[in-house]
């Protein structure tokens, strides 16, 4: 196994790293047959943006920490949709470019960075667990392992980020030892999540896998995403096949039938906003 030197640098302004209130409109958890009802969800979080340098490559990871968090050994990792959305025969929609990634400018800061607060506040309303948002280029989904921040030394990469996060609160403590990792993806983010699960498999740290709506993508199979020892769930528009082991797999249907999501994964609302609070409450 190859080992790289890893350095982590916090870049967010003080206004985001100190506790601040985030308000998001979400849909209340619903039972089958009920109407959707919007509500305001308020949470207090800290937001960090880490520049992670591994060898000659720069990566970026956002972290949302619920106010009052003291345990940094348990984390949730969220994978955003791909930054290039294919929609043949029309031209693809490009939300952020490879060229802007090293400096985290353009669409990365303008469109993607919002996922830290958007998802972090929803998680904070039900769990005091840090949420990591690895910002993922299209190159990271290809064959070159060095373009993916988790392909080499994934546990060390996570550990360095969580250690830097903990140090912002209690710098005198030793780095935390990761014990539990939950992983979530929204829509086409399933591609990055699958690569993450494969890289993390030898560690046995993944306890939870949640897929928000990837089966609604026409090219994606309508099935659960497994990881050894983890509980897998899918929140989608369709029934998802599940195995006989109900401790390891659950079938869940609970998101709105919004056909625009096929072309607007990066929209301001979407399935994640509708389902995340309900999911995390379980």
NORTAVEN-V303604 format. One record per pair of residues at least 12 apart in sequence whose ideal C-beta (glycine too) atoms are under 10 Angstrom apart, sorted by the first residue. I is the first residue (numbers start at 1). J is the second residue. D is the distance in whole Angstrom. If there is no record, write none. Layout:
BEGIN
i-><I I>
j-><J J>
d-><D D>
END
This chain:
BEGIN
i-><1 1 1 2 2 2 2 2 2 3 3 3 4 4 4 4 4 4 4 4 4 4 5 5 5 5 5 6 6 6 6 6 6 6 6 6 6 6 6 6 7 7 7 7 7 7 7 7 8 8 8 8 8 8 8 8 8 8 8 8 8 8 8 8 8 9 9 9 9 9 9 9 10 10 10 10 10 10 10 10 10 11 11 11 11 11 11 12 12 12 12 12 12 12 12 12 13 13 15 16 16 16 16 16 16 16 16 16 17 17 17 17 17 17 17 18 18 18 19 19 19 19 19 19 19 19 20 20 20 20 20 20 20 21 21 21 21 21 21 22 22 22 22 22 22 22 22 22 22 22 22 22 22 22 23 23 23 23 23 23 24 24 24 24 24 24 24 24 24 24 24 24 24 24 24 24 25 25 25 25 25 25 25 26 26 26 26 26 26 26 26 26 26 26 26 26 26 26 26 27 27 27 27 27 27 27 27 27 27 27 27 27 28 28 28 28 29 29 29 29 29 29 29 29 30 30 30 30 30 31 32 32 36 36 38 38 38 39 41 41 41 41 41 41 41 41 42 42 42 43 43 43 43 43 43 43 43 43 43 43 43 44 44 44 44 44 44 45 45 45 45 45 45 45 45 45 45 45 45 45 45 45 46 46 46 46 46 46 46 46 46 46 46 46 46 47 47 47 47 47 47 47 47 47 47 48 48 48 48 48 48 48 48 48 48 48 48 48 49 49 49 49 49 49 49 49 49 49 50 50 50 50 50 50 50 50 51 51 51 52 52 52 52 52 52 52 54 54 54 54 54 54 54 54 54 55 55 56 57 57 57 57 57 57 57 57 58 58 58 58 58 59 59 59 59 59 59 59 59 59 59 59 59 59 59 60 60 60 60 60 60 60 60 60 60 60 60 60 60 61 61 61 61 61 61 61 61 61 61 61 61 61 62 62 62 62 62 62 62 62 62 62 62 62 62 62 62 62 62 63 63 63 63 63 63 63 63 63 63 63 63 64 64 64 64 64 64 64 64 64 64 64 64 64 64 64 64 64 64 65 65 65 65 65 65 65 65 65 65 65 66 66 66 66 66 66 66 66 66 66 66 67 67 68 68 69 69 69 69 69 69 69 69 70 70 70 70 71 71 71 71 71 71 71 72 72 72 72 72 72 72 72 72 72 72 72 72 72 72 73 73 73 73 73 73 73 73 73 73 74 74 74 74 74 74 74 74 74 74 74 74 74 75 75 75 75 75 75 75 75 75 75 75 75 75 75 75 75 75 76 76 76 76 76 76 76 76 76 76 76 76 76 76 76 76 76 77 77 77 77 77 77 77 77 77 77 77 77 77 77 77 77 77 77 78 78 78 78 78 78 78 78 78 78 78 78 78 78 78 78 78 78 78 78 78 78 79 79 79 79 79 79 79 79 79 79 79 79 79 79 79 79 79 79 79 79 79 79 80 80 80 80 80 80 80 80 80 80 80 80 80 80 80 80 80 80 80 80 80 80 81 81 81 81 81 81 81 81 81 81 81 81 81 81 81 81 81 81 81 81 81 81 81 82 82 82 82 82 82 82 82 82 82 82 82 82 82 82 83 83 83 83 83 83 83 83 83 83 83 83 83 83 83 83 83 84 84 84 84 84 84 84 85 85 85 85 85 85 85 86 86 86 86 87 87 87 90 93 93 93 93 94 94 94 95 95 95 95 95 95 95 96 96 96 96 96 96 96 96 96 96 96 97 97 98 98 98 98 98 100 101 101 101 101 101 101 102 104 107 108 108 109 111 112 112 112 112 113 113 114 114 114 115 115 115 115 115 115 115 116 116 116 116 117 117 118 118 118 118 118 118 118 119 119 119 119 119 119 119 119 120 120 121 121 122 122 122 122 122 122 122 122 122 123 123 123 123 123 123 124 125 125 125 125 126 126 126 126 126 126 126 127 127 127 129 129 129 130 130 130 130 130 131 131 131 132 132 132 132 132 132 134 134 134 134 134 134 134 134 134 134 135 135 136 136 136 136 136 136 136 136 136 137 137 138 140 140 140 141 141 141 141 141 142 145 145 148 148 148 148 149 149 149 149 150 150 150 150 150 150 150 151 151 151 151 152 153 154 154 154 154 154 154 154 154 154 154 154 155 155 155 155 155 155 155 157 158 158 158 158 158 158 159 159 159 159 160 162 162 162 162 162 163 163 163 163 178 178 179 179 180 180 180 180 181 181 181 181 181 181 181 181 181 181 181 181 182 182 182 182 182 182 182 182 182 183 183 183 183 183 183 183 183 183 183 183 183 183 184 184 184 184 184 184 184 184 184 184 184 185 185 185 185 185 185 185 185 185 186 186 186 186 186 186 186 186 186 186 186 186 186 186 186 187 187 187 187 187 187 187 187 187 187 187 187 187 187 187 187 187 188 188 188 188 188 188 188 189 189 189 189 189 189 190 190 190 190 190 190 190 190 190 190 191 191 191 193 193 193 193 193 193 194 194 194 194 194 196 196 197 197 197 197 197 197 197 198 200 200 201 201 201 202 204 204 204 204 205 205 205 206 206 206 206 206 206 207 207 207 207 208 208 208 208 208 208 208 208 209 209 209 209 209 209 209 209 209 209 209 210 210 210 210 210 210 210 210 210 210 210 210 210 210 210 211 211 211 211 211 211 211 211 211 211 212 212 212 212 212 212 212 212 212 212 212 212 212 213 213 213 213 213 213 213 213 213 213 213 213 213 213 213 214 214 214 214 214 215 215 215 215 215 215 215 216 216 216 216 216 216 216 216 216 216 217 217 217 217 218 220 221 221 222 222 222 222 222 222 222 223 223 223 223 223 224 224 224 224 224 224 224 224 224 225 225 226 226 226 227 228 229 230 230 231 231 231 231 231 231 232 232 232 232 233 233 233 233 233 233 234 234 234 234 234 234 234 235 235 235 235 235 235 235 235 235 235 235 236 236 236 236 236 236 236 237 237 237 237 237 237 237 237 237 238 238 238 238 239 239 239 240 240 250 252 252 252 252 254 254 254 254 254 255 255 255 255 255 255 256 256 256 256 256 258 258 258>
j-><152 153 202 55 145 146 151 152 153 152 153 156 53 54 55 56 57 146 152 153 156 157 53 54 55 153 156 52 53 54 55 59 149 152 153 156 157 159 160 161 50 51 52 53 54 58 160 164 48 50 51 52 53 54 59 61 157 159 160 161 162 163 164 165 167 49 50 51 52 53 58 164 48 49 50 51 63 164 165 167 168 48 49 50 51 60 104 46 47 48 49 50 62 63 113 116 47 49 47 45 46 47 48 49 64 113 116 117 46 47 48 49 63 65 168 46 47 67 44 45 46 47 65 66 67 68 43 44 45 46 47 67 117 42 43 44 45 67 121 41 42 43 44 45 47 64 116 117 118 120 121 122 124 125 40 41 42 43 117 121 39 40 41 42 43 117 118 119 120 121 122 125 269 273 276 277 38 39 40 41 268 269 273 38 39 40 41 118 121 122 125 269 272 273 274 275 276 277 278 39 41 254 255 256 269 271 273 274 275 276 277 278 41 274 277 278 254 274 275 277 278 279 281 282 254 256 274 275 278 254 253 254 256 274 269 273 274 277 121 122 124 125 126 273 276 277 121 124 125 64 66 67 117 120 121 122 123 124 125 126 277 66 67 68 121 124 125 63 64 65 66 67 69 116 117 120 121 123 124 125 130 131 63 64 65 66 67 69 116 120 124 130 165 168 169 62 63 64 65 113 116 117 120 121 133 61 62 63 64 65 116 120 130 132 161 164 165 168 61 62 63 104 108 109 113 116 133 135 62 63 132 134 160 161 164 165 102 103 104 134 135 149 157 160 161 164 146 149 150 151 152 153 156 157 160 146 152 146 102 140 144 146 147 148 149 152 101 102 103 104 149 101 102 104 134 135 136 137 140 147 148 149 150 157 161 101 102 103 104 108 109 112 113 133 134 135 136 137 149 77 116 132 133 134 135 149 157 158 160 161 164 165 78 80 104 112 113 114 115 116 117 119 120 131 132 133 134 135 161 75 116 120 130 131 132 133 161 162 164 165 168 76 78 115 116 117 118 119 120 121 122 123 124 129 130 131 132 133 165 120 123 124 128 129 130 131 165 166 168 169 120 121 123 124 125 126 127 128 129 130 131 124 128 124 128 124 127 128 129 130 165 166 169 128 166 169 170 128 129 130 166 176 179 180 129 130 159 162 163 165 166 167 169 170 173 175 176 177 178 129 130 162 166 176 177 178 179 180 181 127 128 129 130 162 176 178 179 180 181 182 205 207 129 130 131 132 158 159 161 162 165 176 178 179 180 181 182 183 205 119 120 123 127 129 130 131 132 133 180 181 182 183 184 208 210 280 130 131 132 133 134 150 158 161 181 182 183 184 185 192 193 196 200 206 115 116 118 119 120 122 123 131 132 133 134 182 183 184 185 186 189 193 210 212 272 276 115 132 133 134 135 136 183 184 185 186 187 188 189 190 191 192 193 194 195 196 211 212 95 96 111 112 113 114 115 118 119 133 134 135 136 185 186 187 188 189 192 265 266 272 95 112 115 136 185 186 187 188 189 190 191 192 212 213 214 217 261 264 265 266 267 270 272 95 96 136 137 138 140 141 187 188 189 190 191 192 265 266 95 96 97 98 100 101 107 108 111 112 135 136 137 138 188 265 266 96 97 98 137 138 141 188 187 188 262 263 264 265 266 188 217 219 263 262 263 264 263 263 264 265 266 106 107 138 107 108 110 111 112 265 266 108 109 110 111 112 113 135 136 137 138 266 137 138 137 138 139 140 147 137 135 136 137 138 139 140 137 135 266 135 137 135 266 133 135 136 266 133 135 133 266 268 131 133 135 186 189 266 272 131 132 133 135 131 133 133 268 269 270 272 273 276 131 133 184 186 272 273 276 280 132 133 276 277 272 273 275 276 277 278 279 280 281 182 184 276 277 279 280 280 276 277 280 281 276 277 278 279 280 281 282 182 280 281 180 182 280 161 162 165 166 176 182 184 280 158 161 162 165 181 183 148 149 150 157 158 161 189 192 193 196 149 192 148 149 150 189 191 192 193 195 196 149 192 191 191 192 195 188 191 192 194 195 195 195 199 192 195 196 199 161 192 196 199 192 195 196 197 198 199 200 195 196 198 199 199 199 181 195 196 197 198 199 200 201 202 203 205 178 181 199 200 202 203 205 199 178 181 196 200 203 205 175 176 177 178 175 175 176 177 178 181 175 176 177 178 203 205 205 207 205 206 207 208 196 197 200 203 204 205 206 207 208 209 227 230 205 206 207 208 209 210 230 231 280 196 197 200 205 206 207 208 209 210 211 225 227 230 208 209 210 211 212 233 235 272 276 279 280 197 209 210 211 212 213 214 225 272 210 211 212 213 214 235 261 265 266 270 271 272 273 275 276 211 212 213 214 215 216 217 220 236 261 262 264 265 266 270 271 272 213 214 217 219 220 265 266 211 212 213 214 265 272 211 212 213 214 215 217 220 221 225 234 214 217 220 209 210 211 214 225 227 209 211 214 225 227 209 227 209 225 226 227 228 230 232 227 227 230 227 228 229 228 227 228 229 230 227 229 230 227 228 229 230 231 232 227 229 230 231 227 230 231 232 233 279 280 282 224 225 226 227 230 231 232 233 234 248 249 224 225 230 231 232 233 234 235 250 252 275 276 279 280 282 223 224 225 232 233 234 235 236 240 252 233 234 235 236 255 270 271 272 273 274 275 276 279 234 235 236 237 238 255 256 258 261 265 270 271 272 274 275 234 235 236 240 271 234 235 236 237 238 239 240 236 237 238 255 257 258 259 261 262 271 236 261 262 265 262 236 240 241 234 236 237 238 239 240 241 240 241 242 243 249 240 241 242 243 248 249 250 251 252 240 249 243 248 249 248 248 248 248 249 246 247 248 249 250 282 248 249 250 251 249 250 251 252 279 282 249 250 251 252 253 254 255 252 253 254 255 271 272 274 275 276 278 279 251 252 253 254 255 271 275 253 254 255 256 257 258 259 261 271 251 253 255 257 251 252 253 252 253 282 275 278 279 282 271 274 275 278 279 270 271 272 274 275 278 269 270 271 274 275 270 271 274>
d-><8 7 9 9 9 9 10 5 7 8 6 7 9 5 5 9 9 9 6 6 8 9 8 7 7 10 10 7 7 5 9 10 10 10 7 6 6 9 5 9 10 8 7 5 8 10 8 9 10 5 7 5 8 10 10 8 9 10 5 6 10 8 4 9 9 10 7 5 8 8 10 8 6 7 6 8 9 6 9 9 7 8 5 7 6 9 8 9 6 5 4 9 9 9 9 9 10 9 9 9 8 4 8 8 10 10 9 8 5 7 6 9 10 9 7 7 9 10 5 7 6 10 9 10 5 9 10 7 7 8 8 9 9 6 7 5 8 9 9 9 7 6 7 6 9 9 10 5 8 8 4 9 8 10 6 7 5 8 10 8 10 7 5 8 8 8 6 9 10 6 7 9 10 7 9 9 5 7 6 8 9 8 7 7 6 8 5 10 9 7 9 9 10 5 7 9 7 5 9 7 10 10 9 8 9 10 7 4 8 10 8 8 9 10 8 8 8 10 9 7 4 9 7 9 7 10 9 10 8 9 8 8 7 8 10 10 10 9 7 6 9 6 10 9 9 6 8 10 8 9 7 8 9 8 4 7 8 4 5 9 10 7 4 8 8 7 10 10 5 6 6 6 9 8 7 5 6 9 5 10 10 9 8 7 4 8 7 8 10 9 10 9 9 7 8 7 7 6 8 9 5 6 7 10 10 8 7 4 8 7 8 10 9 10 9 8 6 7 8 5 8 7 10 9 7 7 9 9 8 7 9 10 9 6 6 8 9 10 7 9 10 6 7 7 7 9 8 7 10 10 7 8 9 7 9 7 8 8 9 10 10 6 7 9 8 10 8 5 9 9 9 8 9 10 7 7 9 9 8 9 9 4 9 8 10 7 9 10 5 7 9 9 9 9 8 4 9 10 9 9 10 6 7 5 7 8 8 9 10 5 9 9 9 10 10 8 6 9 7 4 9 9 8 8 7 4 8 7 10 9 7 8 6 7 5 7 7 8 9 5 9 9 9 9 5 7 9 7 2 7 9 7 7 10 7 5 8 7 10 8 10 8 9 9 5 8 6 9 8 8 8 9 7 4 8 9 7 5 7 8 8 7 8 9 6 9 9 5 7 6 9 9 8 8 9 8 8 7 8 9 9 8 9 10 9 6 10 5 8 6 4 9 8 9 9 9 4 10 9 10 10 8 9 5 6 6 5 7 10 9 9 5 8 9 9 8 6 4 8 8 10 9 6 5 7 6 7 10 9 6 9 9 7 10 8 6 7 9 9 9 9 6 7 5 7 5 7 10 9 8 4 7 7 8 9 8 10 8 5 8 7 9 8 10 6 7 5 7 9 10 8 7 9 9 7 9 9 5 8 10 8 6 7 5 8 9 8 5 7 7 8 9 9 9 9 9 10 10 8 7 10 7 7 7 4 7 10 9 4 8 8 4 5 9 9 7 10 10 9 10 10 6 10 10 5 10 9 7 9 7 7 8 6 9 9 5 8 9 8 9 8 9 9 9 8 6 4 5 5 9 9 9 10 10 10 10 9 10 4 6 10 9 9 9 10 8 9 7 10 7 8 4 7 9 7 8 7 9 5 4 8 9 10 9 7 8 8 7 9 8 7 6 9 10 8 8 9 10 9 5 10 9 9 7 9 7 8 6 7 9 10 9 10 8 5 10 8 7 8 9 8 10 7 9 5 9 9 5 7 9 5 5 9 8 6 6 10 8 10 8 9 9 9 9 5 7 6 10 9 10 8 9 5 10 9 9 10 7 9 6 9 10 6 8 6 9 8 9 8 10 10 8 9 5 8 9 10 9 9 8 9 5 10 10 10 9 9 10 10 8 7 9 6 7 8 8 7 9 6 10 10 8 10 10 8 8 9 4 5 10 9 7 10 9 9 7 9 10 5 9 9 6 8 8 9 7 9 9 5 5 9 9 6 9 9 8 9 9 7 6 9 10 9 9 10 7 6 8 8 9 10 9 6 7 9 9 9 10 7 10 8 9 10 8 8 10 8 9 5 10 9 9 10 10 10 9 7 8 10 5 6 9 7 10 9 9 8 6 9 8 10 10 9 10 9 7 5 10 9 5 7 7 9 9 6 8 9 10 10 7 10 9 4 5 9 9 7 9 7 9 9 7 9 5 7 9 6 7 10 8 9 8 7 8 8 6 8 8 6 9 7 10 4 7 10 10 8 6 7 9 7 8 5 8 9 10 7 8 10 5 5 7 8 10 10 9 10 7 6 4 8 7 8 9 9 6 7 8 10 6 9 7 6 7 10 9 8 8 8 8 4 8 7 9 10 9 8 8 9 10 9 8 6 7 9 7 8 9 9 9 4 7 8 10 10 7 10 7 7 4 10 9 9 9 7 5 6 10 7 7 9 10 7 9 10 4 9 8 7 8 10 7 6 9 8 6 10 9 8 10 8 8 9 6 9 9 4 9 8 6 10 7 10 9 10 9 8 9 7 9 7 10 10 10 10 7 10 10 9 7 7 8 5 9 8 10 9 8 10 7 7 10 10 9 7 6 9 10 9 9 5 8 7 5 10 10 9 7 5 7 9 6 5 8 8 10 10 10 8 5 7 5 5 7 4 7 9 10 10 10 9 10 9 8 5 8 7 10 9 9 9 6 9 10 9 7 5 8 7 4 7 7 9 10 9 8 5 8 7 9 5 5 10 9 6 7 8 8 6 5 7 9 6 10 9 7 9 8 4 8 9 8 8 10 7 10 10 7 10 5 7 5 9 6 6 5 7 8 9 9 9 6 7 8 10 9 7 9 7 10 9 9 8 8 10 5 7 6 7 6 5 9 10 10 6 7 6 8 9 5 8 8 10 10 10 9 7 7 9 9 8 8 10 10 7 6 8 7 10 7 5 7 10 8 5 8 5 7 8 9 8 7 6 8 10 10 5 8 5 5 7 9 8 4 9 8 6 10 8 7 8 6 8 9 7 9 6 8 5 8 9 9 9 10 7 10 10 6 10 6 8 8 9 9 9 8 9 9 8 6 7 9 9 5 9 6 5 10 10 9 7 6 9 7 7 9>
END
